[in-house]
Amino acid sequence: MRPNRIQAFADRLNRDAGPVLGLLTVLFLGLVFQPMQKILWHDELFTFYIASAPSLSAMWDAIVHIDWQPPLIFLTARLSQHLFGVNEFATRLPSTVAFYLASIGVVVILKRRIGALWAAVPVLLFWFSFYFKYAAEARPYALLAAFFVLSLHCYLRLTDSEAPTRRTWYLAGLFAGNLGMMLSHILAPFSMMPFGVAELVRTWRTRKIDLSVWFAIVAPLATIAIYLPMVHSFQRNLFPPLFQASFKKMAVFYAKALRYVWPELLLGTLVAAAARFAPRPQTAPKFPLAHKALAAALLVTPILVNLVMMLTHGAFWERYCICTVLAIYVICAFLLGWISRRGSAAGLAVFTAVLFAGLGQTAYQHQPLAPLHTIEAISPGLPLVDASGLAFLEMDHYESPALLRRLFYLTDRDSAVRYAHATLFEGFAGIHKYFPLRARVQPYGEFTQQHKHFLVFGTPQNVEDWLFAKLKDDGATVRSLTNVSTPYRDYEVFDVTLP
C-alpha cells in the first residue's frame, strides 16, 4: 500500500470509530473465551450462592453478614441466572458485559479528542494487562469501572468549553453513573472523589456553583447508609500483614499496572518514535483545568485508599482502584501520541504494534486449563482436611460426593489470630446457613479428638492459613505424601499423625 493510501486509510479509521470498535469487539470475544471456562474461584462462589438465594430477603441477609459488598453485582447475577440458568456463564455475564462497555466507553470518550485509533490504544493496554481477568470474574470491579466511565463521559460533556445540547441527559447520566458505583462496591466513594475535586476547581475558576452538577455528584452518596451493617461485619475480620495496606503497596500498585504491559509499551514507543517525522501531525488536544484536576485526583486514589486502610489495618488489593488503572493507560496512550506527534498514520502504526505485541504475549503466556482431578483415590479411608478456605469452598462446589464425604475445613479463631493474624475463613462455621455446603466445617479441637490420623491438602507457605503451624506446635508428624493436578491454588497432600 502506498504511503498516501496508508495515510488516507488511517485518516478514515481515525475519523470513523465503527471499524475500530468492530475489531475490538472481535478481539474481546476471543480474549474472554478462555477465562470464562475456568471454575468459579472462592470469591466468585460467594456471588454465585448469594445471587441464587431463595429470596431477596435471604440474599440481603447473606450480603450483610458474609460478603460486605453493595447489592448490584448480586442483583445483576440473579437476573442473569434467571435468564440463562444457574451456572458459571450466567453468573459471570454481567461482569463481562460491564467490562466490555467500560472499555468501549473509553474509546467513545477519547475519540472526540484524539481520534478512534489513538483512543483504542489504552483499551488494548487494559485488555493485555493483569486486569483483564476481571472481564470474566463474577465480582463488582467491572461494574465499578463501567459506571465510572459513564460518569466520566457525562461529566466531561457537561464541563467542556462548549455547552452541551442535551444537558439534562448528561446530568441524568452523571447521577446514574455515580449511583451505580455506590451500589457496586463498598469503596466506590474513592472513585467518585475525583469528580468532586474537578467540580471544586471548576467552581473556583468560574466563580459559579453549578447546583445540578453538584447534586448529581453528591446525592448518590446517600446510599452509604446501606454500607453501615456491612462495615460492622467487615471490621470483625483480621487480615495477615502481607495483605494489609502499606506504603509499599502504593508503589506496587503503579508498578504492577505497567509491569504487565511493558512489551506493548516498549514496542509502541519504538514505533511512535519511528513515526515522529511522518506527515500530517495533529495538534495536541487542550483540556480545561477541571479535567486535569480530575485526572490528578484519580491518579492519587490508590494512595488515599491505602492511607485509610492503614488506619484500620485493612487489606488493599489492586482491583479496588481499577478506575485508576484505566487512567494510567490513557496517559500512556497520550505519551505515545506526544512522541509521534499524534498523526493518524502514527496512530495506526502504534495501534498495530500494541495489538500484535499483546497477542504475542497472550499466546506465550497461554496455559491450558488444569483438569478437575479429585484426590479421592489417595488413602480413601482417611479424613481429608483442606488447610485453605479458598480451596475448600471451591472443592465443595466441584468435587465428587465420595470425596466430599471425607472433606473437612477446621476452624479455631484463637489459632487463626495467633499463627496467621487472619480470621478470613473463621466465618465458615456458620456459612452453611447461606451456602449449601456438602463438606463439613468443624472446630479443630473437636476434629482432632476424633481423628489422630488424617490427610491435609494445602500449602504451608500460604500466609492466611494457620493449620500447619498449629499442627507443628501440637507435635504432629506431617509427611508430604504426593502432589496432585488440580485447578485449585494448592496441589500437595500431606499425611498427618497426631501424638
C-alpha positions in Angstrom: 0.0 0.0 0.0 1.4 3.4 -1.0 2.2 6.0 1.7 -0.6 8.3 0.6 -3.1 5.4 0.6 -1.9 4.4 4.1 -2.4 7.9 5.2 -5.9 8.1 3.7 -6.8 4.7 5.3 -5.5 5.9 8.7 -7.4 9.1 8.4 -10.6 7.3 7.7 -10.2 4.9 10.6 -9.3 7.7 12.9 -12.5 9.6 12.0 -14.9 6.7 11.9 -14.9 4.6 15.1 -17.0 1.8 13.6 -14.3 -0.4 12.1 -12.1 0.1 15.2 -15.0 -0.8 17.6 -15.8 -3.9 15.4 -12.2 -5.1 15.6 -12.1 -4.5 19.4 -15.3 -6.5 19.8 -14.0 -9.5 17.9 -10.7 -9.3 19.9 -12.6 -9.1 23.2 -14.7 -12.1 22.4 -11.5 -14.0 21.6 -9.7 -13.0 24.7 -12.5 -13.6 27.1 -13.4 -17.0 25.9 -10.8 -19.0 27.8 -11.2 -17.1 31.2 -14.9 -17.7 31.1 -14.2 -21.5 31.1 -12.4 -21.5 34.4 -14.0 -22.8 37.6 -15.5 -20.2 39.9 -13.0 -19.3 42.5 -13.7 -18.6 46.2 -14.9 -15.0 45.9 -17.0 -15.8 42.8 -18.7 -18.6 44.6 -19.9 -16.0 47.1 -21.6 -14.2 44.2 -22.9 -17.4 42.8 -24.6 -18.6 46.0 -25.8 -15.2 47.2 -27.3 -14.4 43.7 -29.1 -17.8 43.7 -30.6 -17.3 47.3 -34.2 -18.5 47.6 -35.5 -14.9 48.1 -34.4 -11.3 48.0 -34.5 -11.0 51.8 -32.3 -14.1 52.1 -29.9 -12.6 49.6 -29.7 -9.3 51.5 -29.1 -11.2 54.8 -26.2 -13.1 53.2 -24.7 -9.8 51.7 -24.7 -8.1 55.1 -23.3 -10.9 57.1 -20.7 -12.6 54.8 -19.8 -10.6 51.7 -19.9 -6.8 52.6 -20.5 -5.6 49.1 -23.5 -3.5 47.9 -26.2 -5.5 46.2 -25.9 -4.6 42.5 -23.5 -7.4 41.5 -25.8 -9.9 43.2 -28.9 -8.5 41.6 -27.5 -8.5 38.1 -26.1 -12.0 38.6 -29.5 -13.1 39.9 -31.2 -11.7 36.8 -28.7 -13.4 34.5 -29.2 -16.7 36.3 -32.9 -16.3 35.8 -32.4 -15.8 32.1 -29.6 -18.2 31.4 -29.6 -20.7 34.2 -27.8 -21.1 37.5 -24.3 -21.7 36.1 -20.9 -20.2 35.8 -21.6 -18.4 32.5 -24.7 -16.7 33.7 -23.0 -15.6 37.0 -20.1 -14.0 35.1 -22.0 -12.5 32.3 -22.9 -9.2 34.0 -19.2 -8.5 34.7 -18.2 -9.5 31.2 -20.7 -7.1 29.6 -19.8 -4.3 32.1 -16.1 -4.7 31.3 -16.7 -4.5 27.6 -18.9 -1.4 28.0 -16.3 0.3 30.2 -13.7 -0.3 27.5 -15.8 0.8 24.6 -16.8 3.8 26.7 -13.1 4.9 26.9 -13.0 4.8 23.1 -16.1 6.9 22.8 -14.7 9.5 25.3 -11.3 9.8 23.7 -12.4 9.6 20.0 -13.6 13.2 20.0 -10.3 14.4 21.3 -7.6 12.2 19.7 -9.3 10.0 17.1 -10.5 6.4 17.2 -7.1 4.8 16.6 -5.4 6.6 19.5 -8.5 6.1 21.7 -8.2 2.3 21.2 -4.6 2.1 22.4 -5.4 2.4 26.2 -8.1 -0.2 25.7 -5.6 -2.6 24.2 -3.2 -2.0 27.1 -6.1 -2.6 29.6 -7.0 -5.9 27.9 -3.5 -7.2 27.7 -2.8 -6.4 31.4 -3.3 -8.3 34.6 -6.7 -6.5 35.0 -8.4 -8.3 32.1 -9.1 -11.2 34.5 -12.0 -9.0 35.8 -13.7 -9.3 32.5 -14.5 -12.9 33.5 -14.9 -12.6 37.2 -18.2 -12.5 38.9 -17.3 -9.7 41.3 -18.2 -6.0 41.3 -15.0 -4.5 39.8 -16.1 -4.5 36.2 -19.4 -2.9 37.2 -17.5 -0.2 39.1 -15.4 0.5 36.0 -18.4 0.7 33.7 -20.3 3.2 35.9 -17.2 5.2 36.4 -16.7 5.5 32.6 -20.4 6.6 32.3 -19.9 9.3 34.9 -16.7 10.4 33.3 -18.3 10.7 29.8 -21.2 12.7 31.2 -19.1 15.0 33.3 -16.7 15.8 30.5 -19.5 16.6 28.2 -21.2 18.8 30.9 -18.0 20.7 31.6 -16.5 21.0 28.1 -15.9 24.6 26.8 -18.9 24.2 24.6 -22.3 24.0 26.3 -23.8 20.5 25.8 -27.0 20.4 23.7 -28.5 17.7 25.9 -27.6 18.9 29.4 -30.5 17.1 31.2 -29.4 13.8 29.7 -25.8 14.2 30.7 -26.9 15.2 34.3 -29.0 12.1 34.5 -26.1 10.0 33.2 -23.7 11.5 35.8 -26.2 10.8 38.6 -26.8 7.2 37.3 -23.1 6.6 36.9 -22.3 7.7 40.5 -25.3 5.8 41.9 -24.2 2.7 40.0 -20.7 3.0 41.5 -22.2 3.3 45.0 -24.3 0.3 44.5 -21.4 -1.7 43.1 -18.5 -1.5 45.5 -18.1 -0.5 49.1 -15.1 1.7 48.3 -16.9 3.5 45.5 -16.7 6.9 47.2 -12.9 6.9 46.5 -13.7 6.5 42.7 -16.3 9.3 42.9 -13.9 11.7 44.7 -12.2 12.9 41.5 -15.4 14.3 40.2 -15.8 16.3 43.4 -12.3 17.6 43.1 -12.8 18.6 39.5 -16.0 20.4 40.3 -14.4 22.3 43.1 -11.7 23.5 40.7 -14.4 24.4 38.1 -16.4 26.3 40.7 -13.3 28.2 41.7 -12.5 29.1 38.1 -16.0 30.1 37.1 -16.9 31.7 40.4 -20.3 30.0 40.0 -21.8 27.0 41.7 -23.4 24.5 39.3 -26.0 23.1 41.7 -27.3 20.5 39.2 -23.8 19.0 38.7 -23.1 19.1 42.4 -26.4 17.2 43.1 -25.5 14.5 40.5 -22.2 14.1 42.3 -23.2 14.3 46.0 -26.8 12.9 46.1 -25.8 9.2 45.3 -23.6 9.3 48.5 -26.9 8.9 50.4 -26.8 5.2 49.6 -23.8 5.0 52.0 -26.5 4.2 54.6 -26.7 0.6 53.3 -22.9 0.2 53.9 -23.1 0.6 57.6 -24.1 -3.0 58.5 -21.5 -4.3 56.1 -18.8 -2.2 57.6 -19.7 -3.5 61.1 -19.3 -7.1 59.8 -16.1 -6.3 57.9 -14.4 -4.8 60.9 -14.6 -8.1 62.8 -12.1 -9.6 60.3 -8.3 -9.7 60.7 -6.0 -9.7 57.6 -2.4 -11.0 57.5 0.3 -8.3 57.3 1.1 -9.3 53.7 -2.4 -8.3 52.6 -2.7 -5.1 54.7 -2.4 -1.7 53.1 1.1 -0.1 53.3 3.3 2.5 51.7 4.9 -0.4 49.8 1.5 -1.3 48.3 1.1 2.2 47.0 4.3 1.8 44.9 3.5 -1.7 43.9 0.1 -0.6 42.5 1.6 1.7 39.9 4.5 -0.7 39.1 2.1 -3.6 38.6 -0.1 -1.6 36.2 3.0 -1.1 33.9 4.8 -4.3 34.5 2.3 -6.5 32.7 2.3 -4.4 29.6 5.9 -3.4 29.3 6.4 -5.3 25.9 3.4 -3.5 24.4 4.7 -0.1 25.8 8.2 -0.8 24.6 7.2 -1.7 21.1 4.7 1.1 20.9 7.3 3.6 22.0 9.7 2.4 19.3 7.1 2.6 16.6 5.9 6.0 17.9 9.5 7.3 17.8 9.9 6.0 14.2 6.7 7.6 13.1 7.5 11.0 14.7 8.5 12.5 11.3 5.6 11.2 9.4 3.5 13.9 7.7 0.3 15.5 8.9 0.7 15.6 12.6 -2.3 16.5 14.7 -2.3 19.4 17.2 -2.3 18.4 20.9 -5.8 18.5 22.5 -6.4 21.1 25.2 -8.2 20.3 28.4 -9.8 22.6 31.0 -8.1 22.9 34.4 -11.0 21.0 36.0 -10.4 17.9 33.7 -6.7 18.0 34.6 -7.7 18.1 38.3 -9.9 15.1 37.8 -7.1 13.1 36.2 -4.7 14.1 39.0 -7.2 13.1 41.7 -7.8 9.8 40.0 -4.1 9.0 39.9 -3.7 9.6 43.7 -6.8 7.5 44.6 -4.7 4.3 45.4 -2.6 6.4 47.8 -5.8 7.6 49.6 -7.3 4.1 49.8 -4.1 2.7 51.3 -3.8 5.5 53.9 -7.4 4.9 55.0 -6.9 1.1 55.1 -3.7 1.6 57.1 -5.6 3.3 59.9 -7.8 0.2 60.3 -5.2 -2.5 59.3 -7.4 -3.3 56.4 -6.4 -5.2 53.3 -5.6 -3.5 49.9 -5.8 -5.2 46.6 -5.1 -3.5 43.3 -8.6 -4.3 42.0 -10.0 -1.7 44.4 -8.6 1.0 42.1 -9.4 -0.4 38.7 -10.6 3.0 37.5 -7.1 4.4 38.2 -5.6 1.7 36.1 -7.7 2.9 33.1 -6.4 6.4 33.7 -2.8 5.2 33.7 -3.2 3.5 30.4 -4.9 6.6 28.9 -1.9 8.7 30.0 0.4 6.1 28.4 -1.6 6.5 25.1 -1.2 10.3 25.3 2.5 9.9 25.9 2.9 7.7 22.8 0.9 10.2 20.9 3.1 13.0 22.1 6.2 11.1 20.9 4.8 10.5 17.4 3.1 14.0 17.1 -0.4 12.2 17.0 -0.6 11.7 13.3 -3.3 9.3 12.0 -0.7 7.1 10.3 1.3 7.0 13.5 -1.8 6.1 15.4 -2.4 3.2 13.1 1.2 2.1 13.5 1.1 2.3 17.3 -2.3 0.6 17.5 -1.0 -2.3 15.3 2.2 -2.6 17.3 0.5 -2.7 20.6 -2.1 -5.2 19.2 0.5 -7.7 17.9 2.7 -7.3 21.0 -0.2 -8.1 23.2 -1.4 -11.0 21.1 2.2 -12.4 21.2 2.3 -12.1 25.0 -1.1 -13.7 25.3 0.0 -16.7 23.2 3.2 -17.0 25.1 1.5 -17.0 28.5 -1.3 -19.3 27.4 -1.8 -22.1 29.9 -4.2 -25.0 29.2 -6.9 -25.3 31.9 -6.0 -27.7 34.6 -8.1 -30.9 34.7 -10.6 -31.2 37.5 -8.8 -34.1 39.2 -10.1 -35.4 42.5 -7.9 -36.9 45.1 -10.4 -39.4 46.4 -8.1 -42.4 45.4 -5.4 -41.3 47.9 -5.9 -43.2 51.2 -9.7 -43.3 50.8 -10.2 -44.5 54.4 -8.7 -41.3 55.9 -10.4 -37.9 56.5 -9.2 -35.1 54.3 -8.7 -31.7 55.7 -8.3 -28.7 53.4 -5.9 -26.1 55.0 -7.1 -23.3 52.7 -10.6 -21.8 53.0 -10.2 -20.7 49.4 -9.7 -24.2 48.0 -12.2 -25.7 50.5 -15.1 -23.7 49.1 -14.1 -24.5 45.5 -13.7 -28.2 46.2 -17.1 -28.3 48.0 -18.7 -26.9 44.8 -16.9 -29.0 42.2 -15.7 -32.3 43.7 -17.5 -35.7 43.8 -19.8 -36.7 46.7 -17.4 -39.5 47.5 -14.6 -37.1 48.3 -16.8 -34.5 50.0 -18.0 -37.1 52.5 -14.5 -37.1 53.9 -13.6 -33.4 53.3 -13.3 -31.0 56.3 -12.3 -27.4 57.0 -11.2 -26.8 60.6 -11.9 -23.6 62.5 -10.1 -22.2 65.5 -10.2 -18.4 65.9 -7.5 -18.3 68.6 -5.1 -20.3 66.4 -6.0 -18.2 63.3 -5.2 -15.0 65.2 -2.0 -16.4 66.7 -0.4 -18.1 63.7 -1.8 -16.2 60.7 -3.1 -12.9 62.2 -6.1 -13.7 59.9 -9.7 -14.6 60.5 -10.9 -14.6 56.9 -12.4 -18.1 57.0 -13.5 -18.4 60.6 -17.0 -17.4 59.5 -17.2 -20.8 57.7 -18.6 -22.2 61.0 -21.9 -20.6 60.2 -21.7 -20.4 56.4 -24.0 -23.4 55.9 -26.9 -21.0 56.8 -26.3 -19.2 53.5 -24.5 -21.7 51.3 -25.5 -25.4 50.5 -22.2 -26.9 51.7 -21.8 -30.6 51.2 -18.4 -31.0 53.0 -18.1 -30.4 56.8 -16.8 -27.4 58.8 -15.7 -28.5 62.3 -13.7 -26.9 65.2 -10.1 -28.0 65.3 -10.2 -29.3 68.8 -13.3 -31.4 68.2 -11.9 -32.9 65.0 -8.5 -33.8 66.5 -10.2 -35.5 69.4 -11.9 -37.8 66.9 -9.1 -38.2 64.4 -5.4 -38.8 65.1 -4.5 -39.8 61.6 -5.7 -37.9 58.5 -4.7 -36.2 55.3 -4.2 -32.4 54.8 -4.4 -30.8 51.4 -2.7 -27.4 51.3 0.4 -25.3 51.1 2.4 -24.5 54.3 3.6 -21.2 52.8 0.1 -19.6 52.5 0.2 -16.7 54.9 -3.6 -16.7 55.6 -3.6 -20.4 56.6 -2.8 -21.4 60.2 -3.3 -25.2 60.2 0.3 -26.3 59.5 1.7 -24.1 62.2 -0.8 -25.3 64.7 -0.1 -29.0 63.9 3.6 -28.4 64.3 3.1 -26.9 67.8 0.8 -29.8 68.7 3.6 -32.2 68.0 2.1 -33.8 64.9 4.1 -35.7 62.4 3.5 -34.1 59.0 4.8 -36.0 56.0 4.5 -34.9 52.3 2.7 -37.7 50.6 2.1 -36.6 46.9 1.4 -33.8 44.5 -1.8 -33.8 42.5 -3.0 -31.9 39.5 -6.0 -29.7 40.4 -7.5 -26.4 39.3 -7.2 -25.1 42.8 -4.4 -23.0 44.3 -2.9 -26.0 46.2 -1.5 -29.2 44.9 0.2 -31.1 47.8 -1.2 -33.8 50.0 0.3 -34.5 53.5 -0.1 -37.4 55.8 -0.6 -36.2 59.4 -0.4 -38.2 62.6 -1.1 -36.6 66.0 0.6 -38.0 69.2 
